[in-house]
Amino acid sequence: MAEVVSPHGSVPRELYLIGVGTGHSVAPPMHNYIAKSLQLPWTFQVKECSTIEECMKLLRSDVCAGASITMPYKSTVMGQLDEVDELTTTLAACNTVCVAADGRLSGTNVDWCGIAGSLSEFSLGLRLPSTRTALVIGAGGAARAAVYALSAKMGCRDIYVLNRDEQEVVDLQRDVNQRYVSRPHIIHVNSIHQTEALQTPTYIVGTVPDIPPITPDEKNLKMIFEVFLQRPTKGLVLDMCYKPRQTRHLKLARAFGWRTIEGIHVVGHQAEQQWRAWVGDERVREIDRKGMWKALQKSADESPIVSGQKG
Protein backbone atom coordinates (compact mmCIF):
# COMPACT_ATOMS: atom_id res chain seq x y z
CA MET A 1 0.00 0.00 0.00
CA ALA A 2 1.24 3.49 -0.81
CA GLU A 3 2.70 5.72 1.90
CA VAL A 4 -0.06 7.38 3.89
CA VAL A 5 -0.51 11.11 4.32
CA SER A 6 1.92 12.43 6.93
CA PRO A 7 0.05 12.68 10.23
CA HIS A 8 2.49 15.24 11.61
CA GLY A 9 1.25 18.28 9.72
CA SER A 10 -1.08 20.90 11.17
CA VAL A 11 -3.39 21.14 8.14
CA PRO A 12 -7.03 20.36 9.04
CA ARG A 13 -8.31 17.27 7.27
CA GLU A 14 -11.46 15.18 7.22
CA LEU A 15 -12.18 11.48 7.65
CA TYR A 16 -15.46 10.05 6.42
CA LEU A 17 -17.88 7.23 7.02
CA ILE A 18 -19.37 6.82 3.56
CA GLY A 19 -22.42 4.78 2.66
CA VAL A 20 -26.19 4.67 2.83
CA GLY A 21 -28.05 4.52 6.15
CA THR A 22 -24.99 5.61 8.13
CA GLY A 23 -26.73 8.20 10.31
CA HIS A 24 -26.99 5.96 13.37
CA SER A 25 -23.34 4.94 13.52
CA VAL A 26 -21.74 5.01 16.97
CA ALA A 27 -18.25 5.44 15.48
CA PRO A 28 -17.80 9.24 15.00
CA PRO A 29 -17.24 10.22 18.66
CA MET A 30 -14.65 7.46 19.01
CA HIS A 31 -12.77 8.47 15.86
CA ASN A 32 -12.85 12.15 16.81
CA TYR A 33 -11.47 11.23 20.23
CA ILE A 34 -8.64 9.31 18.57
CA ALA A 35 -7.77 12.28 16.36
CA LYS A 36 -7.68 14.54 19.42
CA SER A 37 -5.53 12.07 21.37
CA LEU A 38 -3.06 12.06 18.47
CA GLN A 39 -3.16 15.88 18.36
CA LEU A 40 -4.34 15.83 14.76
CA PRO A 41 -6.65 18.59 13.45
CA TRP A 42 -8.82 15.94 11.78
CA THR A 43 -12.57 15.47 12.07
CA PHE A 44 -14.56 12.33 11.38
CA GLN A 45 -17.84 12.92 9.58
CA VAL A 46 -20.73 10.73 8.46
CA LYS A 47 -21.56 11.20 4.78
CA GLU A 48 -24.60 9.78 3.02
CA CYS A 49 -23.82 9.22 -0.65
CA SER A 50 -26.53 8.16 -3.08
CA THR A 51 -24.06 7.26 -5.85
CA ILE A 52 -20.52 5.97 -6.20
CA GLU A 53 -19.70 9.23 -7.98
CA GLU A 54 -20.60 11.20 -4.83
CA CYS A 55 -18.46 8.82 -2.84
CA MET A 56 -15.44 9.32 -5.07
CA LYS A 57 -15.85 13.09 -5.08
CA LEU A 58 -15.39 13.07 -1.31
CA LEU A 59 -12.44 10.69 -1.48
CA ARG A 60 -10.69 12.79 -4.14
CA SER A 61 -11.21 16.07 -2.31
CA ASP A 62 -8.16 17.98 -1.06
CA VAL A 63 -9.24 17.73 2.59
CA CYS A 64 -9.80 13.96 2.68
CA ALA A 65 -7.37 12.05 4.92
CA GLY A 66 -9.11 8.69 4.60
CA ALA A 67 -12.46 7.00 4.89
CA SER A 68 -14.41 4.10 6.27
CA ILE A 69 -16.58 2.57 3.56
CA THR A 70 -19.83 0.79 4.30
CA MET A 71 -22.73 -0.59 2.29
CA PRO A 72 -23.48 -0.41 -0.56
CA TYR A 73 -20.03 0.71 -1.77
CA LYS A 74 -17.64 -1.87 -0.33
CA SER A 75 -17.39 -3.69 -3.65
CA THR A 76 -18.02 -0.92 -6.19
CA VAL A 77 -15.39 1.41 -4.70
CA MET A 78 -12.63 -1.11 -5.43
CA GLY A 79 -12.59 -0.40 -9.15
CA GLN A 80 -12.45 3.36 -8.53
CA LEU A 81 -9.31 3.36 -6.37
CA ASP A 82 -5.72 3.60 -7.55
CA GLU A 83 -4.81 0.36 -5.81
CA VAL A 84 -6.16 -2.25 -3.41
CA ASP A 85 -4.26 -4.76 -1.30
CA GLU A 86 -4.44 -8.56 -1.35
CA LEU A 87 -6.91 -8.74 1.55
CA THR A 88 -9.35 -6.50 -0.27
CA THR A 89 -9.19 -8.77 -3.29
CA THR A 90 -9.56 -11.89 -1.15
CA LEU A 91 -12.66 -10.58 0.63
CA ALA A 92 -13.98 -8.84 -2.51
CA ALA A 93 -14.73 -5.77 -0.40
CA CYS A 94 -13.00 -2.58 0.73
CA ASN A 95 -13.97 -0.92 3.99
CA THR A 96 -11.00 1.41 4.49
CA VAL A 97 -9.54 3.96 2.07
CA CYS A 98 -6.17 5.63 2.64
CA VAL A 99 -4.78 8.76 1.00
CA ALA A 100 -1.09 8.70 0.03
CA ALA A 101 1.18 11.73 0.14
CA ASP A 102 0.77 12.12 -3.62
CA GLY A 103 -3.03 11.90 -3.42
CA ARG A 104 -3.33 8.33 -4.63
CA LEU A 105 -6.13 6.31 -3.05
CA SER A 106 -5.52 2.81 -1.78
CA GLY A 107 -7.98 0.37 -0.26
CA THR A 108 -7.82 -2.32 2.39
CA ASN A 109 -10.25 -4.37 4.45
CA VAL A 110 -10.18 -4.51 8.25
CA ASP A 111 -13.66 -5.95 8.86
CA TRP A 112 -12.06 -9.25 9.79
CA CYS A 113 -9.78 -7.51 12.32
CA GLY A 114 -12.77 -6.42 14.37
CA ILE A 115 -14.06 -9.99 14.50
CA ALA A 116 -10.72 -11.63 15.27
CA GLY A 117 -9.82 -8.95 17.83
CA SER A 118 -13.13 -9.32 19.66
CA LEU A 119 -12.94 -13.12 19.78
CA SER A 120 -9.33 -13.04 20.95
CA GLU A 121 -10.12 -10.50 23.67
CA PHE A 122 -13.00 -12.51 25.10
CA SER A 123 -11.20 -15.84 24.74
CA LEU A 124 -8.79 -14.84 27.50
CA GLY A 125 -9.28 -17.08 30.52
CA LEU A 126 -11.32 -19.68 28.64
CA ARG A 127 -10.19 -23.26 28.18
CA LEU A 128 -10.83 -23.77 24.49
CA PRO A 129 -10.36 -27.03 22.57
CA SER A 130 -7.27 -27.45 20.43
CA THR A 131 -9.46 -28.42 17.46
CA ARG A 132 -11.87 -25.55 16.93
CA THR A 133 -14.96 -25.22 14.81
CA ALA A 134 -17.18 -22.21 14.19
CA LEU A 135 -20.72 -21.32 13.22
CA VAL A 136 -21.50 -18.27 11.09
CA ILE A 137 -25.05 -16.96 10.84
CA GLY A 138 -25.54 -15.47 7.38
CA ALA A 139 -23.69 -15.83 4.08
CA GLY A 140 -23.26 -12.25 2.81
CA GLY A 141 -20.33 -9.86 2.76
CA ALA A 142 -19.90 -9.74 6.54
CA ALA A 143 -19.93 -13.54 6.62
CA ARG A 144 -16.94 -13.59 4.28
CA ALA A 145 -14.98 -11.42 6.69
CA ALA A 146 -16.08 -13.68 9.55
CA VAL A 147 -14.98 -16.84 7.72
CA TYR A 148 -11.59 -15.25 7.01
CA ALA A 149 -11.10 -14.23 10.64
CA LEU A 150 -12.22 -17.61 11.95
CA SER A 151 -10.08 -19.66 9.58
CA ALA A 152 -6.96 -17.51 9.14
CA LYS A 153 -6.69 -16.11 12.68
CA MET A 154 -8.76 -18.26 15.06
CA GLY A 155 -7.72 -21.68 13.76
CA CYS A 156 -11.09 -23.05 12.65
CA ARG A 157 -10.94 -25.64 9.88
CA ASP A 158 -14.66 -26.49 9.83
CA ILE A 159 -17.14 -23.62 9.65
CA TYR A 160 -20.88 -24.25 9.75
CA VAL A 161 -23.16 -21.74 8.07
CA LEU A 162 -26.78 -21.04 8.98
CA ASN A 163 -28.49 -19.31 6.07
CA ARG A 164 -31.92 -19.75 4.51
CA ASP A 165 -30.71 -19.23 0.92
CA GLU A 166 -28.71 -22.25 -0.25
CA GLN A 167 -27.30 -20.47 -3.32
CA GLU A 168 -25.75 -17.78 -1.12
CA VAL A 169 -23.89 -20.51 0.76
CA VAL A 170 -22.78 -22.10 -2.52
CA ASP A 171 -21.43 -18.70 -3.60
CA LEU A 172 -19.65 -18.31 -0.26
CA GLN A 173 -18.06 -21.75 -0.63
CA ARG A 174 -16.91 -20.89 -4.15
CA ASP A 175 -15.32 -17.60 -3.05
CA VAL A 176 -13.56 -19.23 -0.10
CA ASN A 177 -12.17 -22.05 -2.24
CA GLN A 178 -10.97 -19.67 -4.94
CA ARG A 179 -9.53 -16.84 -2.85
CA TYR A 180 -8.74 -17.89 0.73
CA VAL A 181 -5.33 -19.40 1.47
CA SER A 182 -6.72 -21.11 4.60
CA ARG A 183 -9.60 -22.75 2.65
CA PRO A 184 -11.77 -23.88 5.58
CA HIS A 185 -14.44 -26.53 5.09
CA ILE A 186 -17.79 -24.73 4.74
CA ILE A 187 -20.82 -26.79 5.81
CA HIS A 188 -24.34 -25.54 5.18
CA VAL A 189 -26.45 -26.61 8.15
CA ASN A 190 -30.16 -26.58 7.35
CA SER A 191 -31.69 -29.31 9.55
CA ILE A 192 -31.66 -30.33 13.19
CA HIS A 193 -30.91 -33.90 12.17
CA GLN A 194 -27.71 -32.70 10.50
CA THR A 195 -26.39 -31.27 13.78
CA GLU A 196 -26.12 -34.74 15.32
CA ALA A 197 -22.94 -35.41 13.36
CA LEU A 198 -21.40 -31.98 14.03
CA GLN A 199 -19.18 -30.78 16.85
CA THR A 200 -20.25 -27.97 19.13
CA PRO A 201 -18.81 -24.75 17.65
CA THR A 202 -16.15 -22.97 19.67
CA TYR A 203 -17.14 -19.63 18.15
CA ILE A 204 -20.48 -18.41 16.82
CA VAL A 205 -20.59 -15.18 14.79
CA GLY A 206 -23.83 -13.49 13.77
CA THR A 207 -23.60 -11.36 10.62
CA VAL A 208 -27.28 -10.59 9.98
CA PRO A 209 -29.67 -7.86 11.20
CA ASP A 210 -31.56 -8.39 14.46
CA ILE A 211 -34.92 -9.29 12.93
CA PRO A 212 -37.28 -11.86 14.51
CA PRO A 213 -37.81 -15.07 12.50
CA ILE A 214 -41.09 -15.06 10.58
CA THR A 215 -40.95 -17.60 7.76
CA PRO A 216 -40.73 -21.38 8.35
CA ASP A 217 -37.12 -21.37 7.08
CA GLU A 218 -36.16 -18.59 9.49
CA LYS A 219 -37.79 -20.39 12.42
CA ASN A 220 -35.98 -23.58 11.45
CA LEU A 221 -32.63 -21.77 11.59
CA LYS A 222 -33.45 -20.45 15.04
CA MET A 223 -34.18 -23.99 16.26
CA ILE A 224 -30.86 -25.23 14.86
CA PHE A 225 -29.09 -22.35 16.62
CA GLU A 226 -30.76 -23.37 19.91
CA VAL A 227 -29.70 -27.01 19.47
CA PHE A 228 -26.05 -25.94 19.48
CA LEU A 229 -26.56 -23.58 22.41
CA GLN A 230 -28.21 -26.27 24.54
CA ARG A 231 -25.18 -28.54 24.48
CA PRO A 232 -23.09 -28.82 27.65
CA THR A 233 -19.94 -27.45 26.02
CA LYS A 234 -20.00 -23.65 25.81
CA GLY A 235 -18.01 -21.19 23.77
CA LEU A 236 -18.23 -17.61 22.52
CA VAL A 237 -21.06 -15.87 20.65
CA LEU A 238 -20.33 -12.60 18.83
CA ASP A 239 -23.09 -10.65 17.10
CA MET A 240 -21.83 -8.04 14.63
CA CYS A 241 -25.19 -6.28 14.83
CA TYR A 242 -25.02 -3.71 17.63
CA LYS A 243 -28.45 -2.10 17.55
CA PRO A 244 -29.94 -3.14 19.83
CA ARG A 245 -26.84 -3.79 21.90
CA GLN A 246 -28.33 -7.00 23.28
CA THR A 247 -29.63 -8.78 20.20
CA ARG A 248 -31.90 -11.81 20.20
CA HIS A 249 -28.94 -14.05 19.49
CA LEU A 250 -26.94 -12.67 22.42
CA LYS A 251 -29.81 -12.91 24.88
CA LEU A 252 -30.51 -16.50 23.90
CA ALA A 253 -26.84 -17.48 24.05
CA ARG A 254 -26.37 -15.91 27.47
CA ALA A 255 -29.45 -17.74 28.76
CA PHE A 256 -27.74 -21.02 27.87
CA GLY A 257 -24.48 -20.06 29.54
CA TRP A 258 -22.36 -18.92 26.60
CA ARG A 259 -19.97 -15.96 26.84
CA THR A 260 -21.37 -13.19 24.63
CA ILE A 261 -19.75 -10.27 22.79
CA GLU A 262 -21.61 -7.13 21.72
CA GLY A 263 -21.08 -5.79 18.21
CA ILE A 264 -19.55 -2.51 19.43
CA HIS A 265 -16.40 -4.46 20.25
CA VAL A 266 -16.02 -5.19 16.55
CA VAL A 267 -16.27 -1.45 15.86
CA GLY A 268 -13.53 -0.67 18.38
CA HIS A 269 -11.05 -3.32 17.27
CA GLN A 270 -11.65 -2.40 13.66
CA ALA A 271 -11.06 1.31 14.36
CA GLU A 272 -7.56 0.72 15.68
CA GLN A 273 -6.63 -1.09 12.46
CA GLN A 274 -8.14 1.68 10.36
CA TRP A 275 -6.02 4.28 12.11
CA ARG A 276 -2.96 2.13 11.57
CA ALA A 277 -3.76 2.30 7.85
CA TRP A 278 -4.39 6.06 8.00
CA VAL A 279 -1.39 7.23 10.06
CA GLY A 280 1.07 4.34 10.15
CA ASP A 281 2.31 1.82 12.72
CA GLU A 282 4.45 4.22 14.73
CA ARG A 283 1.84 6.91 15.26
CA VAL A 284 -0.98 4.50 16.09
CA ARG A 285 0.92 3.43 19.20
CA GLU A 286 0.15 6.86 20.67
CA ILE A 287 -3.62 6.29 20.69
CA ASP A 288 -5.20 6.60 24.13
CA ARG A 289 -6.91 3.20 23.94
CA LYS A 290 -8.64 3.48 27.29
CA GLY A 291 -10.14 6.82 26.29
CA MET A 292 -11.03 5.49 22.84
CA TRP A 293 -13.05 2.61 24.27
CA LYS A 294 -14.68 4.92 26.80
CA ALA A 295 -15.78 7.26 23.99
CA LEU A 296 -17.20 4.34 22.00
CA GLN A 297 -19.06 2.98 25.02
CA LYS A 298 -20.56 6.42 25.76
CA SER A 299 -21.63 6.85 22.13
CA ALA A 300 -23.28 3.42 22.12
CA ASP A 301 -25.06 4.12 25.41
CA GLU A 302 -26.46 7.39 24.11
CA SER A 303 -27.36 6.16 20.63
CA PRO A 304 -31.05 5.50 19.85
CA ILE A 305 -31.94 1.83 19.49
CA VAL A 306 -32.40 0.99 15.84
CA SER A 307 -32.73 -2.68 14.94
CA GLY A 308 -30.52 -4.19 12.28
CA GLN A 309 -27.40 -1.99 12.40
CA LYS A 310 -24.03 -3.61 11.73
CA GLY A 311 -20.53 -2.19 11.77
BABA-93478 format. One record per residue: residue in one letter; z, y, x negated of N, C-alpha, C in turn. Coordinates in steps of 0.001 Angstrom, whole numbers, plus 500000, padded with zeros to 6 digits. Atoms other than C-alpha are relative to their C-alpha. Layout:
<nuzas>
AZYXZYXZYX/...
</nuzas>
This chain:
<nuzas>
M500000498808499155500000500000500000500000501242499120/A500111498774500784499188503490498763501348500682499849/E498761499265500265501902505721497304500332500918501175/V499602499205498853503886507381500062500148501463499624/V499776498577500214504317511112500512501330500200499287/S498758499743500722506933512425498079501072500510500941/P498921499576499119510232512683499946500847501121499428/H499129499036500667511614515239497509499621501446500273/G500410498639499704509719518282498750500819500605501125/S499233499289498964511172520897501079499123500393501179/V500915499648498912508142521135503390500372499230501262/P499696500688498742509037520361507033498864499074500399/R500986500961499540507272517266508307500499499324501270/E499657500656498739507220515185511459499716498506499916/L500190501429499795507647511482512182499837499778501496/Y500282500195498583506421510054515464500265498564500452/L500071501271499281507020507229517876498840500159500960/I501238499820499249503559506816519366499731498785500875/G500334501082499089502665504780522416499950500496501420/V499943499686498571502832504672526190501320499455500539/G498705500416499466506147504518528045501103500033498962/T499046499915501116508129505612524987501192500926500291/G499009498960499718510309508198526726501439499542499993/H498616500489499924513372505957526992500478499359498701/S499599500591501271513521504939523337501351500535499540/V498701499588500546516974505008521742499891500366498522/A500173499849501444515483505436518247500070501426499462/P500065498664500616514997509236517803501298500522499390/P498778499481500630518658510218517236500337499290498689/M499746500755501226519010507458514645499087500472498870/H500941499582501030515856508473512773500285501432499538/N499679498628500385516810512152512846501270500046499153/Y498793500074500819520233511230511474499637499551498577/I500413500488501315518567509309508636499350501118499194/A500655498891500701516356512284507773501030501004499481/K498955499054500396519422514539507683500823499434498845/S499189500605501063521367512066505532499248499972498672/L500816499967501210518467512056503055499639501424499589/Q500260498582500255518356515878503155498493500302500017/L501427499760499796514757515829504340499794500876501232/P500265499138498842513449518588506649498972499364500950/W500901500748499129511779515943508823500632499829501374/T499513500264498641512071515474512574499214498843500598/F500608501162499349511378512326514560499788500325501470/Q500351499606498636509576512924517844499285498878500734/V500683500964499142508460510727520730498722500641500531/K501284499474499554504782511202521558499296498980500899/E500792500821499078503019509779524603498523500292499756/C501429499831500234499349509216523821499220499108500975/S500756500767499000496922508162526534498773499321499411/T501156500612500661494145507255524060500286499808498521/I499858500211501441493805505966520518499562501250499246/E500439498760500635492020509226519705501158500990499890/E498821499128500045495169511197520602500973499511498933/C499123500609501001497160508818518463499560500379498587/M500514499720501342494930509317515436500042501485499663/K499905498562500238494921513091515851501384500365499471/L498639499776500487498692513065515388500158499466498577/L499833500634501306498519510689512440499259500753498893/R500795499277500991495860512791510686500425501463499847/S499573498605500084497695516072511213500699500272498670/D499432499624501293498945517976508162501515499811499935/V498538500066500008502586517729509242500525498576500120/C499550501382499789502681513957509798500478499381498696/A499452500715501154504919512054507368499974498490500208/G500020501424499689504604508694509114500234499800501485/A499836500254498577504893506997512461500403498562500267/S499704501308499433506275504098514412499046499803501167/I501014500248498985503555502568516578500481498931500961/T499619500994498997504299500790519826498823499758500941/M501080500372499086502289499409522730499441501239500691/P500976501092500157499436499586523483499140500126498733/Y500842499666501142498232500706520033500251499175498735/K499670500759501206499674498127517643498790499286499401/S501198500677500497496351496311517388498850500973499767/T501162499102500088493813499080518025500118500997498850/V499848499024501081495301501407515394499556499428498652/M500303500625501287494567498894512633498623500393499487/G501357499677500413490849499603512588499766501469499726/Q500126498558500203491470503362512448500667500473498713/L499274499609501208493630503365509313499149499775498759/D500737500150501244492446503601505720500256498644499346/E499697501328500509494192500360504806501180499410500755/V498854500708499434496592497746506160500392498908499020/D499559501029500938498704495236504264499821498603500584/E500219501395499613498650491444504444500825499608501223/L499151500317498852501548491262506908499378500494501301/T500637499436498814499727493504509347498855499104500462/T501108500900499674496706491230509187500517498676500544/T499427501271499562498849488108509558500489500072501444/L499423499856498666500625489417512665499041500667500984/A501025499354499161497486491162513984500575501193500755/A499371498840499367499597494225514727500611500893498932/C499402499003500892500733497421513002501031500789500789/N498997499201499305503986499084513974500550501133499140/T499532498934500883504490501413511000498823500560499210/V501069499333500733502074503963509537500621500915498954/C499525499177501106502636505631506174498898500958499558/V500942498999500480501005508755504775500124500106498483/A499998499912501464500035508698501093499900501452499552/A500041498642500542500141511731498824498641500653500194/D501347499449499821496380512121499228499561500027501464/G500296499948498573496580511903503027499483498714500595/R500468501271499466495370508326503329501083499334500839/L499078500665499091496947506313506130499988498499499762/S499888501445500181498217502810505521500945499432501049/G499207500615498952499735500369507976500711498748499532/T499247501218500250502389497678507817500669499577501299/N499299500505498822504455495627510248501403499587499601/V498607500343500295508246495487510183500732499485501240/D499365500584498811508856494053513664500827498778499630/W499321501232500383509789490752512065501291500268499228/C498802499659500776512318492488509780501202500224500908/G498916499762499064514367493581512771500571498703500534/I499564501305499480514498490014514061500749499224498923/A499366500748501083515269488375510718501316500638499570/G498780499304500399517830491050509822501131499781500982/S498985500198498964519663490677513128500557498579499957/L499558501395500043519775486883512940500827499719498754/S499244500202501235520952486958509326501383500631500090/E498720499299499855523673489497510125500984499194500835/F499102500698499084525100487493513002500189498530499648/S499799501376500462524744484160511197501193499882499065/L498881500018500934527496485160508789501229499378500652/G498801500647499483530516482923509276499728498793500875/L500340501160499174528638480321511315499614498814499118/R500423501218500690528176476738510192498715499523500678/L501292500320499418524491476227510826499423498752499345/P500575501232500553522570472971510362498980500300498908/S500965499807501075520426472547507265498568499935500522/T501304500066499348517462471579509461500077500828501274/R499871499049498903516933474448511867498744500045500859/T501096499817499055514808474784514965500249501300500765/A499859498747499263514193477785517177499274499905501331/L500642499875498695513223478681520721499603501458500186/V500484498658499730511085481728521504499597500084501465/I500341499783498599510839483042525049498897501043500054/G501164499133499990507378484527525542498991499572498948/A501047500383500948504076484174523690499060501159499691/G500817498814500258502807487747523263500140500499498574/G499945499409501323502762490141520329501367499918499351/A498643500071500550506535490261519904500358498572499611/A499741501399500326506623486465519930499407499629498646/R500617500275501299504281486408516937500889500490498865/A499067499491501005506686488580514975501234499102499919/A498835500883499974509550486319516084499709498685499287/V500373501260500652507720483163514977499923500190498491/Y500084499729501436507013484749511593501397500090499384/A498643499842500519510640485769511098500732498666499959/L499281501273499888511954482388512223499489498969498996/S500566501005500906509579480341510078500057500438498549/A500097499536501386509140482486506963501350500393499406/K498735499463500520512676483888506687501240499214500420/M498807500695499504515062481737508763499911498487499853/G500110501411500337513765478322507721499751499046501141/C500253500869498845512647476954511090498597499393499915/R501288500667500050509882474357510937499459499718501403/D500401500250498612509829473506514657500435501189500851/I499685498868499130509646476378517138499501499685501409/Y500333500245498604509753475751520877499643501332500656/V500415498791499306508066478257523155500105499785501504/L499921499963498532508977478964526779499079501104500489/N500951499012499496506070480686528489499229499380501157/R500634500566498806504512480250531921498499499801499842/D501446500072500182500923480770530713499685499098498806/E500278500959501063499747477752528713498977500529499006/Q501043499492500894496677479525527305500579500977498989/E499369499075500942498882482216525749500672499238498855/V499372500816501039500762479491523891498944499380499098/V501118500532500793497476477905522781499492501060499021/D500446498897500857496398481301521430501009500267498888/L498947499808500997499741481692519655499912498910498933/Q500123501114500949499371478245518064498800500197499075/R501207499757500792495853479112516906500241501068498941/D499748498905500940496955482400515319500941499573498880/V499035500465500994499903480766513564499324499065499000/N500667500957500884497760477950512167498988500674499086/Q501043499330500774495055480334510965500541501016499013/R499570498854500787497153483161509528501318499826499259/Y498660500068500569500725482106508735500028498997498850/V499846500901501133501468480597505329501006498906500335/S498944500959499679504595478895506721499540498925500987/R500585500905499008502648477254509603501042499101500684/P499029500823499275505579476119511773499320499208501111/H500504500831498907505086473467514435500384500659501327/I499753499344498717504736475268517793499945498968501117/I499920500965498907505810473212520820500198500749501313/H499884499371498686505177474464524338500889499134500879/V499056500739499164508151473390526450499854500489501443/N500218499584498608507353473416530158500619499067501028/S499311500874499045509547470689531691501378499635499472/I498654500413500394513195469673531659499957498632499334/H500135501334500589512168466101530912499621500089498527/Q500468499838501375510498467295527710501135500327499045/T498894499575500864513780468734526391500813498823499466/E499188501154500407515323465259526119499677499538498585/A500412500435501334513358464589522936500102501110498958/L499967498842500895514025468022521398501423500311499549/Q498709499591500520516850469218519179500460501299500676/T499474498722499523519126472034520251499585501092499021/P500434498950500931517654475252518810501184500703499341/T498989499230500724519671477029516154499936501463500414/Y500234498614499609518150480369517140499145500042501266/I500817499729498819516825481593520480499676501494499993/V500418498597500013514794484818520590499203500297501263/G500715499553498809513770486512523833499081501154499660/T500975498945500326510620488636523602499344500573501254/V500601499559498738509975489410527280500929500993500700/P499160499057499252511205492137529668501076499304500820/D498882500542499234514463491614531558499679500075501495/I500424500039498597512934490711534917500438498676500604/P499517501247499405514512488143537281498848499065500355/P501047500959499659512501484929537811499730499977501507/I500380499980498587510581484944541087499135498791500360/T500932501085499701507762482399540954500623498651499617/P499504501327500379508351478620540732499930499750498495/D500123500186501448507081478634537125501086500755499249/E498959499202500646509491481406536165501372499368500184/K498709500653499736512417479609537793500126498711499200/N499985501218500816511447476416535980500368500322498557/L499681499603501365511587478226532633501472500355499854/K498574499659500036515041479548533451500861498736499960/M499250501261500001516259476011534182499907499307498642/I500142500594501334514859474771530862500890500732499003/F499145499178500856516620477649529091501462499580500165/E498614500393499728519910476633530760500308498614499448/V499776501346500541519471472987529702500374500078498524/F499665499835501418519479474058526053501371500645499824/L498724499283500130522406476425526560501196499115500320/Q498888500846499553524544473735528214500409498953498974/R499682501018500995524475471456525183501232500400499179/P498764499688500727527651471183523092499789500802498721/T500286499233501216526024472548519940499527501399500373/K500327498603499681525814476352520005499397500709498784/G500600499219501061523774478809518012499988501478500335/L500129498558499795522519482389518233498897500302501000/V501016499538499057520648484130521057499796501499499792/L500386498605500178518834487396520334498993500368501077/D500970499516499018517096489351523091499453501326499494/M500614498774500504514633491962521831500008501114501040/C499861499004498939514832493717525191501394500627499899/Y498678499377500118517625496289525018500365500897501178/K499634499276498787517550497903528449499786499083501189/P498602499681500298519827496861529936500475499350498700/R499478500520501257521902496212526840500352498516500137/Q499640501390499739523282493000528332498989499413500982/T501055500567499164520200491222529635500483498713500674/R499671501256499319520202488188531905500126498848499006/H499947501063500999519495485946528939501296500055499192/L498789499867500800522418487325526936501248499647500806/K498843500323499154524877487087529808500133498501500203/L499986501440499775523899483504530505500399499251498737/A499682500663501270524053482517526844501474500152499648/R498590499769500315527466484094526371500914499158500902/A499213500810499072528763482256529452500097498547499543/F499998501369500509527865478976527744500505499907498561/G499348500045501299529544479944524477499131500270498790/W500869499669501116526599481079522357500337501391499468/R499846498662500575526842484036519974498743500801500353/T501140499225499507524632486807521368499798501283499188/I500373498820500780522792489735519753499179500928500884/E500730499021499199521716492867521611498762500500499259/G501264499557500564518211494213521082500082501244499132/I499911498787500830519428497485519552500199499657498522/H499862500404501400520255495541516398498629499829499351/V501364500107500514516546494807516018499478501390499634/V500441498627500243515864498549516268500588500533498685/G499340499507501196518383499331513534499487499362498720/H500493500692501195517273496682511048498546500364499714/Q501393499617500166513656497602511647499887501407499416/A500052498612500451514356501307511062500174500116498497/E499768499925501446515681500722507561498735499611499233/Q501233500412500656512464498909506628498896501040500170/Q500991498945499808510358501677508143500231501144499020/W499712498915500951512115504281506024499695499589498572/R500400500470501334511573502127502963498502500193499807/A501446499786500074507852502296503758499672501488499908/W500303498564499959507996506063504385500413500747498736/V499490499208501129510058507229501390500162499216498706/G499909500795501213510150504336498926501349499325499818/D498804500814500203512723501816497695501187500794499461/E498904499278500653514732504216495551500697500945500971/R499399498995499107515257506915498163500713499348501187/V499405500622498824516087504498500979501425499529499720/R498637500406500347519203503426499080501023501085500324/E499095498885499731520665506863499846500351500140501482/I499726499898498562520689506292503618501471499714500283/D498637500229499527524127506601505200499915498954501115/R500213501073499029523940503205506914501066499976501088/K498937499975499000527293503485508644499715501076501039/G500321498919499080526292506819510145498753499710500814/M501222500363499311522844505492511030500297499093501195/W499668500936498924524272502614513051500856500670501075/K499179499279499031526795504923514682499119500859500908/A500913499171499219523986507262515782499186499153500971/L500754500900499120521996504336517198500868499512501150/Q499080500485498967525020502984519060500262501086501040/K499735498883499086525760506416520557498789500259500893/S501222499782499227522134506851521635499826498922501056/A500126501105499049522120503418523277501026500120501120/D498951499851498987525415504118525056499649501090501009/E500294498857499137524112507393526460498657499884500720/S501333500137499423520633506159527362500069499405501404/P500034500581498659519848505496531050499513498564499958/I500377501404499956519493501830531938498652499866500681/V501325500247499466515838500994532400499611498599499637/S500289501403500268514938497324532732498664499854499303/G501268500397500583512285495811530517499635500632498676/Q500358499317501245512405498011527404500186499081498807/K499897500740501254511727496394524032499680500955498860/G500360499332501248511768497815520526499996501498499998/
</nuzas>
